[in-house]
Amino acid sequence: MNALKLQESILHQKKRLHFVGIGGSGMFPIVQILHAQGFEITGSDNNEGDILAQERQMGIPVSLGHKAENVHGADLVIYSAAIFADNCELLEAKRLGIPTAERSEILGVLSRCFDNAICVSGTHGKTTTTSLITSMLLDGGRSPSAVIGGKLPKIGGYGCIGESGLFVCEACEFVDTFLHLSPDIAVILNIDNDHLDYFKTMENMIASFRKFASMATNCVIYNGDDANTCKAVEGLPNRKITFGLAPKNDYYPQNISLHDGVSYQYDLYCKGQLACHMVLEVPGHHNLLNSLAAAAAAREAGLSFEEIAGTVGGFHGAKRRFEILGENNGVTIADDYAHHPTELEAVLQTAKKMSFHQVWAVFQPFTYSRTYTLMDDFARVLSIADHTVLTEIMGSREKNTWNVYAKDLAEKVPGCVWFPTFEEVAAYTMSHAQPGDLVITLGCGDVYKCARLMLK
């Protein structure tokens, strides 16, 4: 990590950093890296969770609940995108003249402190692909630093600080936060209809991805099969590398086979030449594309195809990505972060191909705007499951100006039921699921807590 570049940033001459929303998965890896750099860190959050427990184990003082006095003594206050402008800690920082920065600004600083920043964007698949690239670089002895949106078992956390100039991070398009980054290698996995409460139109969304791609100083690695992505990079002068299922791409698979409904195997081709044989242990056809993107990025970072294939064969995914948690009375309990119709469809189609008797989808809708805008798409894909159970909508950063509720979605899914509490959801599901069934909790909020209840 380049200490000189760090000193030239907003972090220069800052010693004590206070994080508002320190328990978020996007905040934690930044906390880990800056903690390792010697910054004195404090934080606050409204909800207990695994991340807060890990941060306390690191010796970081964490307050439960937001209070104005939490920012006293801080040199810089860092907040997540989920924090409202009227938050008492942000208002107190303003009153005291303490500078503030949104999380994405700090991630942008980190991307400029490394010689080779690999920034992974896309509506779907960012965490799996970022995790896979990080794993490849770690296995190859390249000692990367990383910021990942999910917990990677290999590193025991959501990020790591390495000794090389390599940096891998997720580049989220929400409210254009990825435009704070300075990518050397920009990866675009796909562009789908999400966050339209902000972007308003797909044209605006594509234009933002185009800006992101244009900032890449080395190359753009993108999905050559995805029409929206191709439109975003069309005409850009950047060096381009494509991946996809079609042989027209630079990286593509041949001789694809599926084993036991879970494991894919294929021959990886690069520019028409056989590169290596890949055994992909993470379930789901969509992960074929993620593995191709990761292979292309790792190759650009200097790994051999043999090193790439070796990591893929032993990679079992990040936490909350079709994670099998255990069994209760013969019922398998799994958890996945899927929260967009395209992601839900991929997960449920994968589950249906596996050897379970019936599939139960326990879904926590996330944000009122997404639920309202994509209501019919949610209803269509949730109908793939044999049974669907809903929790109430997790509003997160939004107020319910759309007047939309879980019952509205439940009415559109045949046989669907909904309950206001996780305890009721867990009790209903486990009293009806049969031995040999799969119950998978779905959503990017805290629905994983419901899965834990069902395991008990």
Secondary structure, DSSP 8 states (H G I E B T S, - for coil): --HHHHHTSTTTT--EEEEETTTSTTTHHHHHHHHHTT-EEEEEESS--HHHHHHHHTT--EEES--GGGGTT-SEEEE-TTS-TT-HHHHHHHHHT--EEEHHHHHHHHHHSSSEEEEEE-SS-HHHHHHHHHHHHHHTT---EEEEEEEETTTTEEEE--SSSEEEEEE--GGGGGGG---SEEEE----S--HHHH-SHHHHHHHHHHHHHT-SSEEEEETT-HHHHHHHTT--S-EEEESSSTTSSEEEEEEEEETTTEEEEEEEETTEEEEEEEE-S-STHHHHHHHHHHHHHHHTT--HHHHHHHHHT----TTSSEEEEEETTEEEEEE---SHHHHHHHHHHHHHSS-S-EEEEE--B-HHHHHHTHHHHHHHHTTSSEEEE---B-TT---TT---HHHHHTTSTT-EE-SSHHHHHHHHHHH--TT-EEEEE-SSSTHHHHHHHH-
